[in-house]
Amino acid sequence: MKTRRHAMILEIINEYSVETQEELLLLLKKNGFNVTQATVSRDIKELRLLKSLSPDGKYRYTSIKKSASDLQGSVQNFFNSSVIMVKAARNLVVVKTLAGMAGALCATIDSITFDGMIGTIAGDDTIFIACADENFATKLVVELKNYL
């Protein structure tokens, strides 16, 4: 449950401008996670979230961009428990997940810095990752499969 909640927190802060723990708590509850303020506070610390100044002049929660080698612990467990298949198709990487898991996993992948990854898009159970070229797509498949 914790790994899914952490992935949801990353997805929420990537999608919404979250300024306070209370806002994050409400958004988690809207997404089916009934947690306390203390749990949200611990999650923020474990995920190493920061408050940074947004273009509108307000401070909001953001994640530290991580290198692929920093992917560990709960995030790696989340990846391992939700991915069914990873394959390259020219300069695209296709990741098949369990139903309903693609969005949260996509947010997790977006929080990691992979040079050569141009962008991602997620459906219910599929993620498409656009890569700079076919060589990078092949390398990314190997890298992602290491987490399985």
Salt bridges, closest charged atoms under 4 A:
ASP43 OD2 - ARG5 NE 2.50
ASP43 OD1 - HIS6 NE2 2.93
GLU46 OE1 - LYS2 NZ 2.96
GLU46 OE1 - HIS6 NE2 3.33
ASP125 OD1 - LYS96 NZ 3.78
